[in-house]
Amino acid sequence: MASGQWEVVGKNKKSQNGKMKNTNEDKKSIKNGPKLEDLVPASQIKSYYDGMEIDDTTKTKEKKKDGEKKSKKQEKKEPSKPKPPKTIAEALEAIDATELANIIATNKVRFSNAPLVWLKELANFLNSKIPIDVDDPTFSNFPPNYPVSVLPIDLKASLDNVLRDAGKANTQLFFDVTLTALANDMSRGQSVNGHRLLLQMLALENSDFCITSLPKSVSLRNSYQNRPPIGLSLLWALGQGGHNNFADGMKVWQEIFLPIIELKNYTKYIIAYLSNHLDRHARMDDTRVSQEQLLAMFDTINSKRNGLSKELSSDLIKQLVKYKDIYFSKSGNKLQVTFNQFMKKLPNQYLSGTNLDPYNKVIVETLVNCLAMDDSCNATWRQLFSRCSKQCATLIEYIDTNWAEVSRKLKHKSLKITITQYKEVCGEFLKGKKKDETVVKANRICQDILDRMTSTRRFPWMWAILFLLVGITGLISYDVSRVNGNFPKSTTGQLLNDLGLLEHSQKAWQKTLSSSARGYIWLETNVPIYYTQAVEFSKPYSQLSKDLFAIGVKKTGILYGNMKEYVIEKTPVIVATIDQYIPGAVETIQTYFVSGVDTIKKYSNEYYQVVAEYLATKVFVGDWAPEILQVKTQLALNATRSHVNDYFHWFREQVHTYSKIP
């Protein structure tokens, strides 16, 4: 203002201008100021710059080391992610047993009075840890106890403990709740492998859980049977109880499985389950089938078989045969009522050949089993002639058709009486003017069976005479062959010549050959006739001998049984008496006896191994190898068979030749 000019007042501008002026002035002062070379000697300047370079290099190295340490720490802090499991077994192996135990312990503390909450939380935990998609809900390609069979031991122990601590009543309720949860969660697309695992463990431990709430299970099955994955999962879970209990498994199969057997998505699994169930329990001592259960099984399968394809129906009937065999294996020998009931199950018509369908064939086989195991069923059969004549004809026709197999099972004496009486009944029907074709066939079949039962094997006279003649001829031929075929020079010829019988013997020999040849032909023709007559004449006496022998065998068996029972009854008394006078003697003898038997078995086995190894390595080698011996033996047999056949034909020609000599 003092200079008379306008000035712009601005605080920022002043400061900025001031700063810029100051910086310029500072730069000029620095440039114009003294330098380091003017104040310090050159040697010190060099050492100074060298030290600065060393500091810079050390700093860069330290920075690199720090960077490497930080990167290593970050690598340690961020480990690689584990691969997700692909199978249920891998998922179970990946579960931390300690984590599972902690969850169970925590739930027990938080919900001490609510065991169902423990189990539900446990199921949710397992579902989350086993997120595996299951293509086959029945696990048909895995062992029967899968997936429990691949459960690690420590996990299984923890699960067994928590299920046991929850109590049977709570686990029964949890089984029903989890079965429903299995279906609901599957319908939502959620993982249910934890439900499957717990349901299987409960069913294997308590098979009755599967049949306690059958009405609820049937309702649940009906709700989801149109969704095969869910329906098959329910059947699989409910069928697990049958692994350890035959009766519970059959109850579930009949109530839950069988009603939907005609649905195509379920048929194969239902039949396969029954097959495996029967195979698993067939030889167990506690497996029992009552007569009522057997009859009900036949009726049930008969009502369902027509709704299946021919192949599946055949498979189902095969299971019926297995079920029948289980019944007869434990039924005893009182089968008259069973025979009566099954005779009435046959249709009231004559079935033979292709008309006898597989189902009715099983019924006929059941009747044969009754006759084989209980001889008194023949009396029951005879009482049914008038009421079940066509069914009886079907049974008789089956026996005749399968005689080679059936005759070994049946008692011929009782069967002969039955067939004879039925033939008499058929004869009375045939006396009328109107003859039923079925009765005619049955009468002919009865006669055929009676002929088979009365016929006996003929004595092989022809072969006996043949071997005798071959033996005599062979000796004389050998004697003659030694002198190049000159009979007078043979030992036999010389003997006859010394006796003055050579000429007469030659004539006699020719006459003998001629007569023997004619006699052989006569015997070959007439002996069978006379043999048959002799058999017919002696048949009553031979039958009497057989009956007496059978009575003797029976009495002997009774005597043996009485002696056996007496020995069994008195053995404890004798043992107690011996122990009273010589304590410990019986046990000592038993110990030494067992030890001796074990020693004999041990050394026998060792010597057997040594001998077998010696024969295999030292004897039967080279030309004596089993393969070579087998080939040589076969060649020798073939050659012998060929020579015998040729000689037999030559002998027949000679017989016919000599038979023409007067």
Buried (B, 14 or more C-beta within 10 A) or exposed (E): EEEEEEEEEEEEEEEEEEEEEEEEEEEEEEEEEEEEEEEEEEEEEEEEEEEEEEEEEEEEEEEEEEEEEEEEEEEEEEEEEEEEBEEBBBBBEBBEBEEBBEBBEEBBEEBEEBBBBBBBBBBBBBBEBBEBEBEEBBBBEBEBBBBBEBBBEBBBEBBEEBBEEBEBEBBBBBBBBBBBBBBBBBEEEEBBBBBBBBBBBBBBBBBBBBBBBBEEBEEBBEBBBEBBBBBBBBBBBBBBBBBBBBBBBBBBBBBBBBBBBBBEBBBBBBBBBBBBBBEBBBEEEEBBBEBEBBBEBBEBBBEBBEEBEEEBBEBBBBBBBBBBBBBBEEBEEEBBEBBBBBBEBBEEEBBBEEEBEBBBBBBBBBBBBBBBBBBBBBBBBBEBBEEBBBBBBBBBBBBBBEBEEBBEEBEEBBBBEBBEBBBEBBEEBEEEEEEBEBBEBBBEBBEBBBEEBEEEEEEEBBEEBBEEBBEEBEEBEEBBEEBEEEBBEBEBBBEBBEEEEBEEBBEEBEEEBBBBBBBBEEBBEEBBEEBEEEBEEEEEEEEEEEEEEEEEEEEEEEEEEEEEEEEEEEEEEEEEEBEEEEEEEBEEEEEEEEEEEEEEEEEEEEEEEEEEEEEEEEEBEEEEEEEEEEEEEEEEEEEEEEEEEEEEEEBEEBBEEBBEEE
